[in-house]
Amino acid sequence: MSMIDVLIRVDAICQKYDRYDTDKHRNDAADPFSRLYADMDAAIDEAIEKSERAASEKNRAAAVTLNAGVRRAKARLMEDLVKLQKLAVKKVKGLSRDEMALRPDLVAALHHRIQSIPDGGSGGAEDQNAGGNARPGIKFDSSAETLDEGYFQTSEESEQFRREYEMRRIKQDEGLDFISEGLDTLKNLAEDMSEELDRQVPLMDEIDRKVDKASSELRKTNVRLKETVNEFRSTRNFTVDIILICIILGIGAYLYNVLNQ
Amino acid sequence: MASSSSDPEKLMAKADKLTKLSFTRWNADWKTATSLYEQAAIAYRFRKDNEKAKDAFEKASKGQEMISSPWDAAKHMESAGALAKELGLWNEVSDFYRRASEFYRECGRSQPASDALAKGASALEDKAPEEAIKLYDEACALLEDDGKEQMAFDLYRSAASLYVKLEKYSDAAGFFLRLGSAADKCNAINSQCKGYLSAIIIYLYAHDFQQAQKCYNDCSEVQAFLNSDQNRCAMKLLSAYEEGDAEEVKRAAQSNVINHLDHVVIRLAKKLPTGDLQAIKKDLAADDDRDSLDENDLT
């Protein structure tokens, strides 16, 4: 590993763990200008990194999102720049005259850096408008020079995008048609089932009534039978038992014969 | 006993002797005779001797009638009817089933009565469709009178499909409309709307656009139909017919709603449009012209 590699790596690591560097922060805590300057610096670096990612991004939708993020960051940075300018002219204790003179230059340099962050938009036009408004990204009046021939021209990419969109839409419609057919069938089945159940409700009531009647009659008969058997049994004790047992055996033998035939 | 239970001829002879009145016998013993007839009939059926079995069942039913049990009489009549169907004696089939249904009505049970008629009708569908239609009609009327229309839906559908087979389209549509009104009474909205849509389709298949239009207007008065899918489908079909656009008619007839109807009606719908749509358009145009002349003519 060469010296340069080592240096680069050390730089990256220091940058990463910068916030744990209490000495540096203690110094910064004193001076709002330097604090804000450091913050803006970090934000600019982040925005540049984002824009680089956007440039290398294959997916158009992701690229668009990243570029939008970059533009938002730039707008915020421009706001902060105004604040920084105000802070720059304020007199701060413990700072040398040269440094004070340097600050507005720093502000201007920062301004230029912010503007030069590529955001996938029309960079040239922005430079023109940058001087005027605080938010150069938003334009309401499209001037005549932008509505030139190339403006409405469909590029290859946008054509492809549109075609892909149409294809996906058609597939989605087919899928929805299929689902709707299935739902229609389900609805029909459900309605038929409900009608069938409605038809069977009075039948069930009828069955219920008849079974109740039959079971009550059966219970009555059972009670009477029990009474008779008790009466019968109590008067003659064993003979009846033996007779009944013989009868049961006889029936059993008869069934046995019948089944074995 | 074993020999007599396996020799139906002897049983029949014995039972006949019991029932024939003569000098020595003043009262016929129907009870024993009936049980003998039943045994003989079952034995004949087991032997696949349909002719004799049918006769035995008939006599058994008569016996049951004599001992005043119409339920058993009806059951025996039904068995006799089924055997007559096997033998191919079609007028006897309808006769037996009708008598069975009368016995059931005597018991006060309208559902089995209509079931008996329906069985007779389905037995006769191929060979004597006119008679079958009459039986279906009677069965439906039975249930309607007794307020049990819900059980009649299947009968309406079978009767209508039989009419369609006979190519009597207005009668078939009439049956579907009867289905609709029966369904209305029991609040079976889905069946009602399907019945109305089927009637409209049958009219269109018979190439009777005026009737179809009239039918549609009548049915639209029913609130339940107006809010249903079937109504939308009918509207699409009729407007396609009015435009005279065959493609549109075909597309409307492929609609999913139609696939839930009776399969006979689905077959008809698939064959739409029948005949010349332009002729319908001309008729419609002629009607409109007449109307507009009357409107403009202020004299």
Interface residues (C-beta under 8 A of the other chain):
Chain A: S180 E181 D184 T185 N188 E191 D192 S194 E195 D198 R199
Chain B: Q150 M151 C186 N187 A188 N190 S191 D229 N256 V257 N259 H260
